[in-house]
């Protein structure tokens, strides 16, 4: 059953995109490892980390496109699921520091020693094991999304009201994680990581491994999302997006479908956050900022809502532009982002990938109609078209 699901999800466009991602996954680390410094084709370590960060953003965008592009749920709170996954990974990395911290406490992280905590909070139990941390990366965002979706969708909250509630949820978490008594580092968050799975987290070889892991998880996330939208579940989601009332009237339990897909999407966003943290080496409450969730919506809109591949293109393109713009004109980046959000839907209403797909479809249809005039002329001259 799972094999059939994945095969159906591997359509032509998805296969091509995954092939490109796998080529990048192989080429970038090999270039960094084996080409000498100064070689024109060598990817420096800092640029490789930048591409890895873009990869984690792309996975977040795919997760958002899954619920917005195919189910019509405009979530302005996906940054919260991303941040929760990042905190789960950060807690594991903090437990790996042990006695190598500033205060040399083998159990308590440095910020807890500084704040005079006497014992490790219950919420930190188990995070010294990588497997447990990975379960939490999926479970915490997924559980929050399930509980939120269970109440919101059963109450038939939709449209702008749902978007506002998701944004309020993100802001509430932002305020909660800023508090020192929450036990998650307060304003400073979690940082000063030493290693992951026993490997020095700042070593070039470890960073290459993190980049490969990010690209592979992006491929897997795209494949799973494509399998969902090409399955019967995906057809129901599209029906909910286009005509929710009619879908409900013919017998489908719309609230349950929405809750399931929202939970799956949140788990994907959590994985993206877990891949992001060991590459940037910090996680703090600013990741809960509602602005981050709005930026993710812009990525999907620019790339092409309801295309999955467009979400990847939009995430990479906008963040690459952000990196360049903040380096050249840092004070104007927010204005440029706002202009992009306004001009994008006006100039490319279906995004980059959606507009290109439309152009190719129109070109194909025009080529098909180009052969019709000869037949029509024959009919006008009184000749009967041949039927085979």
C-alpha positions, -999 to +999 in steps of 0.1 A: +000+000+000+028+024+009+047+015-022+017+021-044+011+055-027+047+066-033+047+054-070+015+074-077+031+104-061+062+102-084+047+120-114+069+135-141+074+170-126+080+156-091+105+131-105+124+158-124+125+181-093+137+153-071+164+144-096+176+180-096+176+181-058+196+148-056+221+162-081+226+193-059+227+170-028+257+152-043+274+180-062+276+207-035+293+185-007+317+169-032+327+203-045+333+215-010+352+185+000+375+178-030+380+210-049+408+232-037+402+266-021+400+292-048+387+268-075+359+285-095+336+256-090+342+251-053+313+258-030+326+274+002+314+261+035+295+292+044+276+291+011+269+254+016+253+263+050+233+290+033+220+266+007+212+241+035+192+268+053+173+275+020+165+237+019+149+238+053+129+268+043+118+250+011+105+221+032+086+245+053+071+260+022+061+226+008+043+219+041+024+252+039+015+247+002+001+213+012-026+229+034-030+263+016-026+253-020-046+221-019-070+224+010-075+262+011-063+266+047-043+298+048-022+293+079-003+322+093+011+301+121+033+275+104+063+293+118+053+280+152+055+244+141+089+252+125+101+267+157+088+239+179+107+214+158+138+236+161+135+238+199+132+200+201+165+197+181+180+225+202+172+207+235+189+176+222+220+196+212+221+214+246+220+181+264+250+169+244+272+198+258+273+182+292+302+194+314+318+213+285+296+243+292+307+275+309+296+263+343+307+227+337+274+212+350+270+178+335+232+179+337+219+215+336+224+237+306+243+270+313+213+292+313+196+271+340+227+273+362+228+310+357+191+313+367+197+291+398+177+261+387+183+232+410+171+203+388+164+196+352+127+203+343+106+173+333+101+187+298+139+181+293+138+145+302+149+121+274+165+148+252+199+133+258+188+106+233+187+114+196+158+090+189+136+106+216+144+141+203+134+131+167+101+117+180+095+150+198+103+169+165+073+152+150+051+147+181+051+183+195+041+202+164+018+174+153+000+173+186-004+211+187-018+211+151-041+182+159-056+198+190-059+232+173-074+217+142-098+195+162-114+225+178-111+251+149-123+229+121-151+213+140-163+248+148-162+255+111-138+284+115-126+293+080-111+321+059-096+352+074-108+342+109-088+310+108-058+329+096-061+354+125-064+325+150-033+308+137-014+340+139-026+346+175-014+311+184+020+319+171+022+351+190+011+335+222+039+310+219+063+338+212+054+355+244+055+322+264+090+312+252+103+347+260+097+339+297+127+325+316+105+304+339+094+283+308+128+266+309+137+271+273+164+298+275+141+329+275+151+357+252+185+342+244+171+308+234+194+278+230+229+281+215+266+272+220+261+237+206+291+214+205+283+183+186+256+161+171+256+123+172+291+126+186+305+147+157+318+182+160+289+203+148+312+230+133+334+206+114+332+209+076+324+172+073+295+175+098+281+205+079+283+185+047+263+158+063+237+182+075+234+196+040+229+161+026+203+153+053+184+185+045+183+178+008+172+142+013+144+152+037+133+179+012+131+152-015+112+129+009+088+157+019+081+166-017+075+129-026+051+124+003+033+156-004+030+147-041+017+113-031-010+129-010-022+153-036-023+126-063-042+102-042-079+100-034-072+120-003-058+148-025-089+148-046-110+153-015-087+181-003-091+199-036-129+195-034-128+210+001-107+239-012-130+247-042-164+239-027-163+230+010-201+232+016-208+209-013-181+184-002-197+184+033-232+179+019-223+148-002-211+131+030-174+138+035-163+147+071-145+179+061-133+187+096-115+154+099-098+157+065-087+192+074-074+181+108-054+152+093-037+172+066-030+201+090-013+177+114+008+161+086+018+195+074+028+206+109+050+175+113+068+184+080+073+219+093+088+205+125+113+185+106+123+216+086+129+234+119+150+205+133+172+206+101+175+244+104+188+247+139+221+227+137+230+247+106+225+281+120+236+270+156+209+289+175+171+288+182+153+316+201+118+329+204+122+352+174+115+321+153+079+323+166+075+358+151+043+361+131+064+378+104+082+346+097+049+328+090+038+356+067+071+353+048+065+316+043+031+325+027+049+349+004+073+321-007+044+299-017+026+328-034+056+338-054+066+303-064+031+291-073+004+281-049-009+245-054+022+233-073+045+220-045+075+226-067+066+263-068+069+264-031+105+252-033+113+277-061+096+305-042+114+297-009+148+296-025+143+326-048+129+349-021+155+340+005+183+343-020+170+378-028+168+385+009+204+375+014+215+397-014+192+426-006+201+428+031+237+427+022+234+456-003+204+476+009+195+463+044+173+492+053+150+487+023+145+449+025+111+451+042+099+476+016+111+452-012+093+423+005+061+442+007+064+453-029+070+417-039+039+406-020+018+431-039+034+429-073+037+391-074-001+383-075-007+412-099+020+403-125+021+365-119-012+355-103-003+319-104+033+323-093+064+315-111+058+278-117+021+281-122+025+308-148+052+288-167+029+258-166+001+279-181+024+292-209+035+257-218-001+245-218-012+273-241+017+266-264+008+230-266-029+237-273-020+262-300+002+236-317-027+212-316-051+237-332-025+246-359-034+214-377-072+221-377-074+247-406-066+221-433-096+200-421-119+230-419-110+241-454-118+207-468-152+208-452-159+242-466-150+229-501-176+202-498-153+173-490-163+149-463-137+145-436-124+109-434-134+090-403-112+062-393 
